[in-house]
Amino acid sequence: MKVHEKINYLEFPARDIEQNKAFFTRVFGWSFVDYGPEYTAFSNAGIDGGFFKSELIVSTKKGSALVIFYSENLEQTQSKIKKAGGSIIKPIFSFPGGRRFHFIDPNGNEYAVWSDIDL
């Protein structure tokens, strides 16, 4: 949905676009449309976006913004991420208002997942 002066689209680097498509489809149910061999757009993610061919990665250690997913069951989502080839880089921890963990996709980009359920 396009809303004047609101965030509308996100783009992420990916060394292996096909690998990321498989990962995000399996874990989060995203859909993809390819625009040539070096770009794919995703939808069904809460916000639309894409992956572009690049050797770079998104990491909070490098000062990148952190994209955070919401889950009603952290343990289940964490398990799906591991089974699909992602890696947990910060195990589940509590913070005021909930719990979360951080993971990297198969291409090395960092994300987090949080929940306010089962506090």
Biopython code that builds the backbone (N, CA, C, O; Angstrom):
import numpy as np
from Bio.PDB.StructureBuilder import StructureBuilder

atoms = [
    (1, "MET", "N", (0.840, -1.174, 0.000)),
    (1, "MET", "CA", (0.000, 0.000, 0.000)),
    (1, "MET", "C", (0.887, 1.238, 0.000)),
    (1, "MET", "O", (1.791, 1.361, 0.827)),
    (2, "LYS", "N", (0.633, 2.138, -0.910)),
    (2, "LYS", "CA", (1.396, 3.374, -0.998)),
    (2, "LYS", "C", (0.743, 4.440, -0.129)),
    (2, "LYS", "O", (-0.425, 4.773, -0.327)),
    (3, "VAL", "N", (1.490, 4.977, 0.832)),
    (3, "VAL", "CA", (1.009, 6.047, 1.694)),
    (3, "VAL", "C", (2.037, 7.170, 1.624)),
    (3, "VAL", "O", (3.229, 6.939, 1.825)),
    (4, "HIS", "N", (1.585, 8.359, 1.347)),
    (4, "HIS", "CA", (2.455, 9.519, 1.187)),
    (4, "HIS", "C", (3.437, 9.658, 2.351)),
    (4, "HIS", "O", (3.030, 9.724, 3.511)),
    (5, "GLU", "N", (4.722, 9.702, 2.034)),
    (5, "GLU", "CA", (5.829, 9.945, 2.959)),
    (5, "GLU", "C", (5.966, 8.903, 4.065)),
    (5, "GLU", "O", (6.411, 9.220, 5.168)),
    (6, "LYS", "N", (5.583, 7.658, 3.772)),
    (6, "LYS", "CA", (5.752, 6.541, 4.706)),
    (6, "LYS", "C", (6.666, 5.502, 4.058)),
    (6, "LYS", "O", (6.770, 5.443, 2.833)),
    (7, "ILE", "N", (7.322, 4.691, 4.873)),
    (7, "ILE", "CA", (8.187, 3.646, 4.323)),
    (7, "ILE", "C", (7.353, 2.737, 3.435)),
    (7, "ILE", "O", (6.279, 2.280, 3.827)),
    (8, "ASN", "N", (7.861, 2.481, 2.234)),
    (8, "ASN", "CA", (7.089, 1.749, 1.243)),
    (8, "ASN", "C", (7.768, 0.473, 0.766)),
    (8, "ASN", "O", (7.087, -0.446, 0.310)),
    (9, "TYR", "N", (9.100, 0.394, 0.860)),
    (9, "TYR", "CA", (9.811, -0.703, 0.212)),
    (9, "TYR", "C", (11.175, -0.850, 0.874)),
    (9, "TYR", "O", (11.787, 0.144, 1.265)),
    (10, "LEU", "N", (11.651, -2.076, 1.000)),
    (10, "LEU", "CA", (12.974, -2.342, 1.562)),
    (10, "LEU", "C", (13.779, -3.177, 0.581)),
    (10, "LEU", "O", (13.224, -4.041, -0.098)),
    (11, "GLU", "N", (15.090, -2.930, 0.497)),
    (11, "GLU", "CA", (15.958, -3.734, -0.356)),
    (11, "GLU", "C", (17.149, -4.237, 0.457)),
    (11, "GLU", "O", (17.704, -3.519, 1.289)),
    (12, "PHE", "N", (17.528, -5.493, 0.195)),
    (12, "PHE", "CA", (18.610, -6.148, 0.909)),
    (12, "PHE", "C", (19.601, -6.756, -0.075)),
    (12, "PHE", "O", (19.217, -7.177, -1.167)),
    (13, "PRO", "N", (20.876, -6.804, 0.309)),
    (13, "PRO", "CA", (21.861, -7.482, -0.530)),
    (13, "PRO", "C", (21.747, -8.995, -0.383)),
    (13, "PRO", "O", (21.275, -9.500, 0.636)),
    (14, "ALA", "N", (22.188, -9.712, -1.420)),
    (14, "ALA", "CA", (22.216, -11.178, -1.367)),
    (14, "ALA", "C", (23.282, -11.689, -2.331)),
    (14, "ALA", "O", (23.269, -11.370, -3.520)),
    (15, "ARG", "N", (24.204, -12.486, -1.797)),
    (15, "ARG", "CA", (25.207, -13.121, -2.665)),
    (15, "ARG", "C", (24.540, -14.134, -3.587)),
    (15, "ARG", "O", (24.886, -14.238, -4.764)),
    (16, "ASP", "N", (23.573, -14.885, -3.038)),
    (16, "ASP", "CA", (22.890, -15.946, -3.765)),
    (16, "ASP", "C", (21.384, -15.697, -3.643)),
    (16, "ASP", "O", (20.759, -16.082, -2.655)),
    (17, "ILE", "N", (20.823, -15.062, -4.639)),
    (17, "ILE", "CA", (19.412, -14.681, -4.599)),
    (17, "ILE", "C", (18.507, -15.906, -4.519)),
    (17, "ILE", "O", (17.530, -15.893, -3.771)),
    (18, "GLU", "N", (18.806, -16.951, -5.265)),
    (18, "GLU", "CA", (17.972, -18.160, -5.244)),
    (18, "GLU", "C", (17.944, -18.782, -3.851)),
    (18, "GLU", "O", (16.901, -19.259, -3.403)),
    (19, "GLN", "N", (19.075, -18.778, -3.173)),
    (19, "GLN", "CA", (19.156, -19.328, -1.812)),
    (19, "GLN", "C", (18.270, -18.519, -0.864)),
    (19, "GLN", "O", (17.570, -19.094, -0.031)),
    (20, "ASN", "N", (18.295, -17.205, -0.984)),
    (20, "ASN", "CA", (17.458, -16.376, -0.115)),
    (20, "ASN", "C", (15.981, -16.540, -0.439)),
    (20, "ASN", "O", (15.148, -16.540, 0.469)),
    (21, "LYS", "N", (15.644, -16.678, -1.708)),
    (21, "LYS", "CA", (14.248, -16.919, -2.076)),
    (21, "LYS", "C", (13.745, -18.200, -1.414)),
    (21, "LYS", "O", (12.660, -18.216, -0.833)),
    (22, "ALA", "N", (14.520, -19.253, -1.500)),
    (22, "ALA", "CA", (14.118, -20.531, -0.896)),
    (22, "ALA", "C", (13.970, -20.390, 0.618)),
    (22, "ALA", "O", (13.002, -20.887, 1.192)),
    (23, "PHE", "N", (14.920, -19.717, 1.269)),
    (23, "PHE", "CA", (14.895, -19.547, 2.724)),
    (23, "PHE", "C", (13.647, -18.780, 3.168)),
    (23, "PHE", "O", (12.913, -19.253, 4.035)),
    (24, "PHE", "N", (13.398, -17.609, 2.589)),
    (24, "PHE", "CA", (12.287, -16.776, 3.038)),
    (24, "PHE", "C", (10.928, -17.347, 2.633)),
    (24, "PHE", "O", (9.929, -17.081, 3.302)),
    (25, "THR", "N", (10.873, -18.116, 1.565)),
    (25, "THR", "CA", (9.633, -18.809, 1.213)),
    (25, "THR", "C", (9.343, -19.884, 2.248)),
    (25, "THR", "O", (8.216, -20.005, 2.729)),
    (26, "ARG", "N", (10.363, -20.664, 2.589)),
    (26, "ARG", "CA", (10.176, -21.778, 3.529)),
    (26, "ARG", "C", (9.844, -21.298, 4.942)),
    (26, "ARG", "O", (8.951, -21.845, 5.589)),
    (27, "VAL", "N", (10.552, -20.288, 5.419)),
    (27, "VAL", "CA", (10.365, -19.844, 6.806)),
    (27, "VAL", "C", (9.162, -18.914, 6.959)),
    (27, "VAL", "O", (8.356, -19.100, 7.870)),
    (28, "PHE", "N", (9.030, -17.923, 6.091)),
    (28, "PHE", "CA", (8.048, -16.870, 6.293)),
    (28, "PHE", "C", (6.928, -16.828, 5.247)),
    (28, "PHE", "O", (6.018, -16.006, 5.358)),
    (29, "GLY", "N", (6.981, -17.695, 4.243)),
    (29, "GLY", "CA", (5.919, -17.746, 3.249)),
    (29, "GLY", "C", (5.905, -16.587, 2.261)),
    (29, "GLY", "O", (4.854, -16.246, 1.718)),
    (30, "TRP", "N", (7.075, -15.974, 2.021)),
    (30, "TRP", "CA", (7.146, -14.861, 1.079)),
    (30, "TRP", "C", (6.941, -15.350, -0.351)),
    (30, "TRP", "O", (7.168, -16.520, -0.659)),
    (31, "SER", "N", (6.508, -14.437, -1.216)),
    (31, "SER", "CA", (6.376, -14.676, -2.656)),
    (31, "SER", "C", (7.392, -13.800, -3.381)),
    (31, "SER", "O", (7.764, -12.734, -2.890)),
    (32, "PHE", "N", (7.843, -14.256, -4.558)),
    (32, "PHE", "CA", (8.887, -13.540, -5.294)),
    (32, "PHE", "C", (8.534, -13.380, -6.761)),
    (32, "PHE", "O", (7.851, -14.215, -7.353)),
    (33, "VAL", "N", (9.019, -12.279, -7.334)),
    (33, "VAL", "CA", (8.969, -12.036, -8.775)),
    (33, "VAL", "C", (10.371, -11.608, -9.179)),
    (33, "VAL", "O", (10.916, -10.642, -8.645)),
    (34, "ASP", "N", (10.954, -12.342, -10.136)),
    (34, "ASP", "CA", (12.304, -12.022, -10.594)),
    (34, "ASP", "C", (12.278, -10.919, -11.644)),
    (34, "ASP", "O", (11.397, -10.871, -12.503)),
    (35, "TYR", "N", (13.270, -10.034, -11.550)),
    (35, "TYR", "CA", (13.488, -8.974, -12.532)),
    (35, "TYR", "C", (14.919, -9.095, -13.021)),
    (35, "TYR", "O", (15.763, -8.250, -12.723)),
    (36, "GLY", "N", (15.183, -10.143, -13.768)),
    (36, "GLY", "CA", (16.533, -10.422, -14.244)),
    (36, "GLY", "C", (17.291, -11.250, -13.231)),
    (36, "GLY", "O", (16.766, -11.565, -12.164)),
    (37, "PRO", "N", (18.545, -11.611, -13.562)),
    (37, "PRO", "CA", (19.322, -12.500, -12.698)),
    (37, "PRO", "C", (19.881, -11.837, -11.431)),
    (37, "PRO", "O", (20.369, -12.529, -10.538)),
    (38, "GLU", "N", (19.814, -10.508, -11.350)),
    (38, "GLU", "CA", (20.432, -9.819, -10.215)),
    (38, "GLU", "C", (19.446, -9.091, -9.319)),
    (38, "GLU", "O", (19.852, -8.277, -8.489)),
    (39, "TYR", "N", (18.136, -9.373, -9.474)),
    (39, "TYR", "CA", (17.143, -8.724, -8.613)),
    (39, "TYR", "C", (15.885, -9.574, -8.530)),
    (39, "TYR", "O", (15.419, -10.122, -9.529)),
    (40, "THR", "N", (15.346, -9.675, -7.324)),
    (40, "THR", "CA", (14.034, -10.299, -7.135)),
    (40, "THR", "C", (13.257, -9.459, -6.131)),
    (40, "THR", "O", (13.812, -8.982, -5.141)),
    (41, "ALA", "N", (11.974, -9.284, -6.395)),
    (41, "ALA", "CA", (11.095, -8.529, -5.498)),
    (41, "ALA", "C", (10.315, -9.515, -4.640)),
    (41, "ALA", "O", (9.926, -10.584, -5.111)),
    (42, "PHE", "N", (10.086, -9.154, -3.374)),
    (42, "PHE", "CA", (9.284, -10.017, -2.508)),
    (42, "PHE", "C", (8.004, -9.319, -2.083)),
    (42, "PHE", "O", (7.918, -8.092, -2.038)),
    (43, "SER", "N", (7.009, -10.149, -1.772)),
    (43, "SER", "CA", (5.738, -9.667, -1.238)),
    (43, "SER", "C", (5.277, -10.670, -0.187)),
    (43, "SER", "O", (5.915, -11.702, 0.018)),
    (44, "ASN", "N", (4.171, -10.362, 0.474)),
    (44, "ASN", "CA", (3.640, -11.192, 1.558)),
    (44, "ASN", "C", (4.575, -11.186, 2.769)),
    (44, "ASN", "O", (4.698, -12.186, 3.477)),
    (45, "ALA", "N", (5.233, -10.039, 2.995)),
    (45, "ALA", "CA", (6.193, -9.919, 4.088)),
    (45, "ALA", "C", (5.791, -8.849, 5.098)),
    (45, "ALA", "O", (6.534, -8.592, 6.046)),
    (46, "GLY", "N", (4.642, -8.228, 4.917)),
    (46, "GLY", "CA", (4.246, -7.115, 5.771)),
    (46, "GLY", "C", (4.593, -5.786, 5.126)),
    (46, "GLY", "O", (3.916, -4.782, 5.349)),
    (47, "ILE", "N", (5.648, -5.782, 4.327)),
    (47, "ILE", "CA", (6.064, -4.661, 3.486)),
    (47, "ILE", "C", (6.747, -5.280, 2.283)),
    (47, "ILE", "O", (7.418, -6.304, 2.408)),
    (48, "ASP", "N", (6.583, -4.671, 1.122)),
    (48, "ASP", "CA", (7.226, -5.196, -0.075)),
    (48, "ASP", "C", (8.693, -4.780, -0.107)),
    (48, "ASP", "O", (9.104, -3.825, 0.553)),
    (49, "GLY", "N", (9.464, -5.515, -0.887)),
    (49, "GLY", "CA", (10.878, -5.198, -1.010)),
    (49, "GLY", "C", (11.545, -6.090, -2.021)),
    (49, "GLY", "O", (10.889, -6.702, -2.864)),
    (50, "GLY", "N", (12.876, -6.160, -1.929)),
    (50, "GLY", "CA", (13.610, -6.974, -2.872)),
    (50, "GLY", "C", (14.994, -7.324, -2.393)),
    (50, "GLY", "O", (15.493, -6.779, -1.408)),
    (51, "PHE", "N", (15.609, -8.254, -3.118)),
    (51, "PHE", "CA", (17.005, -8.639, -2.910)),
    (51, "PHE", "C", (17.767, -8.317, -4.187)),
    (51, "PHE", "O", (17.330, -8.663, -5.285)),
    (52, "PHE", "N", (18.922, -7.646, -4.035)),
    (52, "PHE", "CA", (19.777, -7.336, -5.164)),
    (52, "PHE", "C", (21.099, -8.074, -5.016)),
    (52, "PHE", "O", (21.569, -8.288, -3.899)),
    (53, "LYS", "N", (21.694, -8.457, -6.121)),
    (53, "LYS", "CA", (22.947, -9.208, -6.125)),
    (53, "LYS", "C", (24.058, -8.329, -5.570)),
    (53, "LYS", "O", (24.310, -7.239, -6.082)),
    (54, "SER", "N", (24.732, -8.818, -4.503)),
    (54, "SER", "CA", (25.804, -8.063, -3.868)),
    (54, "SER", "C", (26.571, -8.963, -2.918)),
    (54, "SER", "O", (26.006, -9.905, -2.362)),
    (55, "GLU", "N", (27.823, -8.690, -2.732)),
    (55, "GLU", "CA", (28.647, -9.397, -1.758)),
    (55, "GLU", "C", (28.543, -8.759, -0.370)),
    (55, "GLU", "O", (29.079, -9.305, 0.594)),
    (56, "LEU", "N", (27.873, -7.629, -0.253)),
    (56, "LEU", "CA", (27.708, -6.939, 1.030)),
    (56, "LEU", "C", (26.670, -7.644, 1.884)),
    (56, "LEU", "O", (25.897, -8.462, 1.385)),
    (57, "ILE", "N", (26.652, -7.321, 3.192)),
    (57, "ILE", "CA", (25.641, -7.862, 4.096)),
    (57, "ILE", "C", (25.097, -6.754, 4.992)),
    (57, "ILE", "O", (25.725, -5.711, 5.173)),
    (58, "VAL", "N", (23.930, -7.004, 5.538)),
    (58, "VAL", "CA", (23.299, -6.112, 6.509)),
    (58, "VAL", "C", (23.628, -6.657, 7.894)),
    (58, "VAL", "O", (23.327, -7.812, 8.195)),
    (59, "SER", "N", (24.249, -5.824, 8.745)),
    (59, "SER", "CA", (24.658, -6.263, 10.081)),
    (59, "SER", "C", (24.640, -5.082, 11.041)),
    (59, "SER", "O", (25.108, -3.994, 10.706)),
    (60, "THR", "N", (24.095, -5.300, 12.241)),
    (60, "THR", "CA", (24.095, -4.216, 13.229)),
    (60, "THR", "C", (25.519, -3.864, 13.654)),
    (60, "THR", "O", (25.782, -2.728, 14.048)),
    (61, "LYS", "N", (26.438, -4.823, 13.578)),
    (61, "LYS", "CA", (27.841, -4.538, 13.914)),
    (61, "LYS", "C", (28.450, -3.526, 12.945)),
    (61, "LYS", "O", (29.413, -2.836, 13.279)),
    (62, "LYS", "N", (27.881, -3.445, 11.749)),
    (62, "LYS", "CA", (28.362, -2.495, 10.748)),
    (62, "LYS", "C", (27.510, -1.235, 10.712)),
    (62, "LYS", "O", (27.707, -0.373, 9.855)),
    (63, "GLY", "N", (26.554, -1.125, 11.650)),
    (63, "GLY", "CA", (25.717, 0.065, 11.737)),
    (63, "GLY", "C", (24.443, 0.015, 10.924)),
    (63, "GLY", "O", (23.778, 1.039, 10.771)),
    (64, "SER", "N", (24.084, -1.134, 10.402)),
    (64, "SER", "CA", (22.859, -1.265, 9.601)),
    (64, "SER", "C", (21.617, -1.185, 10.478)),
    (64, "SER", "O", (21.652, -1.492, 11.670)),
    (65, "ALA", "N", (20.525, -0.767, 9.862)),
    (65, "ALA", "CA", (19.229, -0.844, 10.529)),
    (65, "ALA", "C", (18.885, -2.317, 10.718)),
    (65, "ALA", "O", (19.333, -3.163, 9.945)),
    (66, "LEU", "N", (18.095, -2.625, 11.739)),
    (66, "LEU", "CA", (17.711, -4.003, 12.033)),
    (66, "LEU", "C", (16.236, -4.199, 11.710)),
    (66, "LEU", "O", (15.375, -3.522, 12.271)),
    (67, "VAL", "N", (15.953, -5.127, 10.807)),
    (67, "VAL", "CA", (14.572, -5.500, 10.490)),
    (67, "VAL", "C", (14.150, -6.546, 11.508)),
    (67, "VAL", "O", (14.847, -7.540, 11.706)),
    (68, "ILE", "N", (13.000, -6.323, 12.158)),
    (68, "ILE", "CA", (12.533, -7.209, 13.229)),
    (68, "ILE", "C", (11.168, -7.778, 12.857)),
    (68, "ILE", "O", (10.218, -7.036, 12.606)),
    (69, "PHE", "N", (11.088, -9.099, 12.827)),
    (69, "PHE", "CA", (9.842, -9.815, 12.568)),
    (69, "PHE", "C", (9.100, -10.019, 13.890)),
    (69, "PHE", "O", (9.713, -9.996, 14.958)),
    (70, "TYR", "N", (7.788, -10.216, 13.819)),
    (70, "TYR", "CA", (6.989, -10.566, 14.992)),
    (70, "TYR", "C", (6.599, -12.040, 14.883)),
    (70, "TYR", "O", (6.306, -12.530, 13.792)),
    (71, "SER", "N", (6.596, -12.740, 16.014)),
    (71, "SER", "CA", (6.182, -14.144, 16.042)),
    (71, "SER", "C", (5.298, -14.391, 17.261)),
    (71, "SER", "O", (5.530, -13.832, 18.333)),
    (72, "GLU", "N", (4.292, -15.228, 17.084)),
    (72, "GLU", "CA", (3.476, -15.653, 18.214)),
    (72, "GLU", "C", (4.119, -16.830, 18.940)),
    (72, "GLU", "O", (3.674, -17.201, 20.026)),
    (73, "ASN", "N", (5.164, -17.424, 18.355)),
    (73, "ASN", "CA", (5.855, -18.557, 18.972)),
    (73, "ASN", "C", (7.332, -18.498, 18.587)),
    (73, "ASN", "O", (7.732, -19.023, 17.548)),
    (74, "LEU", "N", (8.136, -17.855, 19.431)),
    (74, "LEU", "CA", (9.560, -17.668, 19.132)),
    (74, "LEU", "C", (10.290, -18.979, 18.889)),
    (74, "LEU", "O", (11.060, -19.097, 17.936)),
    (75, "GLU", "N", (10.054, -19.952, 19.734)),
    (75, "GLU", "CA", (10.769, -21.224, 19.613)),
    (75, "GLU", "C", (10.464, -21.911, 18.280)),
    (75, "GLU", "O", (11.359, -22.468, 17.643)),
    (76, "GLN", "N", (9.214, -21.867, 17.870)),
    (76, "GLN", "CA", (8.828, -22.472, 16.597)),
    (76, "GLN", "C", (9.471, -21.733, 15.419)),
    (76, "GLN", "O", (9.984, -22.365, 14.496)),
    (77, "THR", "N", (9.444, -20.415, 15.450)),
    (77, "THR", "CA", (10.060, -19.632, 14.380)),
    (77, "THR", "C", (11.567, -19.866, 14.347)),
    (77, "THR", "O", (12.149, -20.001, 13.271)),
    (78, "GLN", "N", (12.194, -19.915, 15.505)),
    (78, "GLN", "CA", (13.635, -20.177, 15.582)),
    (78, "GLN", "C", (13.966, -21.533, 14.954)),
    (78, "GLN", "O", (14.942, -21.650, 14.212)),
    (79, "SER", "N", (13.173, -22.539, 15.241)),
    (79, "SER", "CA", (13.374, -23.876, 14.682)),
    (79, "SER", "C", (13.248, -23.862, 13.159)),
    (79, "SER", "O", (14.054, -24.486, 12.469)),
    (80, "LYS", "N", (12.249, -23.160, 12.628)),
    (80, "LYS", "CA", (12.064, -23.062, 11.181)),
    (80, "LYS", "C", (13.267, -22.394, 10.519)),
    (80, "LYS", "O", (13.698, -22.811, 9.444)),
    (81, "ILE", "N", (13.804, -21.368, 11.156)),
    (81, "ILE", "CA", (14.964, -20.660, 10.621)),
    (81, "ILE", "C", (16.161, -21.598, 10.537)),
    (81, "ILE", "O", (16.847, -21.638, 9.515)),
    (82, "LYS", "N", (16.416, -22.351, 11.601)),
    (82, "LYS", "CA", (17.538, -23.294, 11.605)),
    (82, "LYS", "C", (17.366, -24.366, 10.531)),
    (82, "LYS", "O", (18.315, -24.677, 9.811)),
    (83, "LYS", "N", (16.161, -24.934, 10.418)),
    (83, "LYS", "CA", (15.901, -25.997, 9.440)),
    (83, "LYS", "C", (16.047, -25.510, 8.008)),
    (83, "LYS", "O", (16.380, -26.292, 7.117)),
    (84, "ALA", "N", (15.801, -24.226, 7.778)),
    (84, "ALA", "CA", (15.875, -23.668, 6.429)),
    (84, "ALA", "C", (17.268, -23.152, 6.077)),
    (84, "ALA", "O", (17.474, -22.641, 4.976)),
    (85, "GLY", "N", (18.226, -23.280, 6.994)),
    (85, "GLY", "CA", (19.598, -22.880, 6.690)),
    (85, "GLY", "C", (20.053, -21.569, 7.280)),
    (85, "GLY", "O", (21.154, -21.108, 6.979)),
    (86, "GLY", "N", (19.224, -20.950, 8.122)),
    (86, "GLY", "CA", (19.641, -19.741, 8.822)),
    (86, "GLY", "C", (20.417, -20.101, 10.077)),
    (86, "GLY", "O", (20.432, -21.259, 10.494)),
    (87, "SER", "N", (21.063, -19.104, 10.681)),
    (87, "SER", "CA", (21.845, -19.326, 11.907)),
    (87, "SER", "C", (21.410, -18.342, 12.984)),
    (87, "SER", "O", (21.202, -17.159, 12.712)),
    (88, "ILE", "N", (21.276, -18.838, 14.196)),
    (88, "ILE", "CA", (20.923, -17.985, 15.340)),
    (88, "ILE", "C", (22.223, -17.366, 15.847)),
    (88, "ILE", "O", (23.161, -18.085, 16.192)),
    (89, "ILE", "N", (22.281, -16.041, 15.893)),
    (89, "ILE", "CA", (23.502, -15.379, 16.351)),
    (89, "ILE", "C", (23.341, -14.768, 17.740)),
    (89, "ILE", "O", (24.338, -14.474, 18.399)),
    (90, "LYS", "N", (22.102, -14.570, 18.196)),
    (90, "LYS", "CA", (21.810, -14.160, 19.575)),
    (90, "LYS", "C", (20.615, -14.987, 20.010)),
    (90, "LYS", "O", (19.514, -14.783, 19.497)),
    (91, "PRO", "N", (20.798, -15.919, 20.945)),
    (91, "PRO", "CA", (19.676, -16.749, 21.383)),
    (91, "PRO", "C", (18.582, -15.906, 22.048)),
    (91, "PRO", "O", (18.781, -14.729, 22.348)),
    (92, "ILE", "N", (17.443, -16.525, 22.267)),
    (92, "ILE", "CA", (16.293, -15.833, 22.860)),
    (92, "ILE", "C", (16.694, -15.172, 24.175)),
    (92, "ILE", "O", (17.298, -15.794, 25.049)),
    (93, "PHE", "N", (16.342, -13.902, 24.287)),
    (93, "PHE", "CA", (16.598, -13.150, 25.517)),
    (93, "PHE", "C", (15.388, -12.275, 25.807)),
    (93, "PHE", "O", (14.617, -11.938, 24.909)),
    (94, "SER", "N", (15.236, -11.914, 27.079)),
    (94, "SER", "CA", (14.126, -11.066, 27.502)),
    (94, "SER", "C", (14.540, -9.607, 27.483)),
    (94, "SER", "O", (15.705, -9.271, 27.694)),
    (95, "PHE", "N", (13.574, -8.755, 27.229)),
    (95, "PHE", "CA", (13.763, -7.310, 27.320)),
    (95, "PHE", "C", (12.427, -6.735, 27.795)),
    (95, "PHE", "O", (11.411, -7.427, 27.715)),
    (96, "PRO", "N", (12.394, -5.499, 28.286)),
    (96, "PRO", "CA", (11.119, -4.942, 28.747)),
    (96, "PRO", "C", (10.074, -4.982, 27.624)),
    (96, "PRO", "O", (10.236, -4.329, 26.593)),
    (97, "GLY", "N", (9.015, -5.745, 27.833)),
    (97, "GLY", "CA", (7.955, -5.845, 26.845)),
    (97, "GLY", "C", (7.950, -7.114, 26.022)),
    (97, "GLY", "O", (7.038, -7.320, 25.222)),
    (98, "GLY", "N", (8.949, -7.977, 26.195)),
    (98, "GLY", "CA", (8.930, -9.202, 25.402)),
    (98, "GLY", "C", (10.230, -9.974, 25.420)),
    (98, "GLY", "O", (11.066, -9.822, 26.311)),
    (99, "ARG", "N", (10.371, -10.815, 24.396)),
    (99, "ARG", "CA", (11.576, -11.622, 24.189)),
    (99, "ARG", "C", (11.920, -11.571, 22.712)),
    (99, "ARG", "O", (11.054, -11.317, 21.875)),
    (100, "ARG", "N", (13.196, -11.814, 22.388)),
    (100, "ARG", "CA", (13.584, -11.857, 20.982)),
    (100, "ARG", "C", (14.876, -12.618, 20.798)),
    (100, "ARG", "O", (15.578, -12.936, 21.758)),
    (101, "PHE", "N", (15.180, -12.910, 19.517)),
    (101, "PHE", "CA", (16.463, -13.483, 19.134)),
    (101, "PHE", "C", (16.873, -12.864, 17.800)),
    (101, "PHE", "O", (16.048, -12.298, 17.083)),
    (102, "HIS", "N", (18.173, -12.984, 17.479)),
    (102, "HIS", "CA", (18.695, -12.479, 16.214)),
    (102, "HIS", "C", (19.175, -13.665, 15.387)),
    (102, "HIS", "O", (19.666, -14.656, 15.928)),
    (103, "PHE", "N", (19.027, -13.552, 14.065)),
    (103, "PHE", "CA", (19.501, -14.606, 13.170)),
    (103, "PHE", "C", (20.094, -13.990, 11.914)),
    (103, "PHE", "O", (19.887, -12.813, 11.618)),
    (104, "ILE", "N", (20.836, -14.812, 11.184)),
    (104, "ILE", "CA", (21.306, -14.412, 9.867)),
    (104, "ILE", "C", (20.727, -15.371, 8.836)),
    (104, "ILE", "O", (20.603, -16.571, 9.080)),
    (105, "ASP", "N", (20.380, -14.820, 7.688)),
    (105, "ASP", "CA", (19.888, -15.647, 6.587)),
    (105, "ASP", "C", (21.083, -16.375, 5.954)),
    (105, "ASP", "O", (22.223, -16.116, 6.340)),
    (106, "PRO", "N", (20.854, -17.261, 5.010)),
    (106, "PRO", "CA", (21.967, -18.008, 4.418)),
    (106, "PRO", "C", (23.017, -17.130, 3.723)),
    (106, "PRO", "O", (24.125, -17.594, 3.457)),
    (107, "ASN", "N", (22.684, -15.883, 3.431)),
    (107, "ASN", "CA", (23.631, -14.967, 2.798)),
    (107, "ASN", "C", (24.350, -14.075, 3.802)),
    (107, "ASN", "O", (25.212, -13.288, 3.412)),
    (108, "GLY", "N", (24.013, -14.181, 5.096)),
    (108, "GLY", "CA", (24.719, -13.427, 6.127)),
    (108, "GLY", "C", (24.049, -12.163, 6.603)),
    (108, "GLY", "O", (24.624, -11.455, 7.431)),
    (109, "ASN", "N", (22.843, -11.836, 6.115)),
    (109, "ASN", "CA", (22.133, -10.646, 6.574)),
    (109, "ASN", "C", (21.497, -10.902, 7.938)),
    (109, "ASN", "O", (20.932, -11.968, 8.182)),
    (110, "GLU", "N", (21.598, -9.913, 8.819)),
    (110, "GLU", "CA", (21.070, -10.041, 10.181)),
    (110, "GLU", "C", (19.642, -9.512, 10.290)),
    (110, "GLU", "O", (19.300, -8.473, 9.724)),
    (111, "TYR", "N", (18.819, -10.254, 11.031)),
    (111, "TYR", "CA", (17.437, -9.886, 11.343)),
    (111, "TYR", "C", (17.172, -10.284, 12.797)),
    (111, "TYR", "O", (18.000, -10.946, 13.424)),
    (112, "ALA", "N", (16.024, -9.881, 13.324)),
    (112, "ALA", "CA", (15.611, -10.317, 14.658)),
    (112, "ALA", "C", (14.145, -10.730, 14.601)),
    (112, "ALA", "O", (13.414, -10.352, 13.685)),
    (113, "VAL", "N", (13.730, -11.506, 15.587)),
    (113, "VAL", "CA", (12.331, -11.908, 15.735)),
    (113, "VAL", "C", (11.961, -11.653, 17.190)),
    (113, "VAL", "O", (12.716, -12.015, 18.093)),
    (114, "TRP", "N", (10.810, -11.036, 17.427)),
    (114, "TRP", "CA", (10.383, -10.750, 18.790)),
    (114, "TRP", "C", (8.964, -11.249, 19.017)),
    (114, "TRP", "O", (8.220, -11.526, 18.076)),
    (115, "SER", "N", (8.608, -11.356, 20.311)),
    (115, "SER", "CA", (7.267, -11.727, 20.702)),
    (115, "SER", "C", (6.935, -11.106, 22.051)),
    (115, "SER", "O", (7.811, -10.920, 22.896)),
    (116, "ASP", "N", (5.662, -10.788, 22.240)),
    (116, "ASP", "CA", (5.195, -10.322, 23.543)),
    (116, "ASP", "C", (4.325, -11.394, 24.197)),
    (116, "ASP", "O", (3.702, -11.150, 25.231)),
    (117, "ILE", "N", (4.286, -12.573, 23.593)),
    (117, "ILE", "CA", (3.498, -13.697, 24.111)),
    (117, "ILE", "C", (4.376, -14.559, 25.011)),
    (117, "ILE", "O", (5.566, -14.719, 24.741)),
    (118, "ASP", "N", (3.807, -15.112, 26.073)),
    (118, "ASP", "CA", (4.515, -15.955, 27.033)),
    (118, "ASP", "C", (5.578, -15.195, 27.808)),
    (118, "ASP", "O", (6.687, -15.689, 28.015)),
    (119, "LEU", "N", (5.231, -14.005, 28.228)),
    (119, "LEU", "CA", (6.169, -13.204, 29.035)),
    (119, "LEU", "C", (6.301, -13.775, 30.422)),
    (119, "LEU", "O", (7.044, -13.238, 31.243)),
]
sb = StructureBuilder()
sb.init_structure("model")
sb.init_model(0)
sb.init_chain("A")
sb.init_seg("    ")
for serial, (resi, resn, name, xyz) in enumerate(atoms, 1):
    if name == "N":
        sb.init_residue(resn, " ", resi, " ")
    sb.init_atom(name, np.array(xyz, "f"), 0.0, 1.0, " ", f" {name:<3s}", serial, name[0])
structure = sb.get_structure()
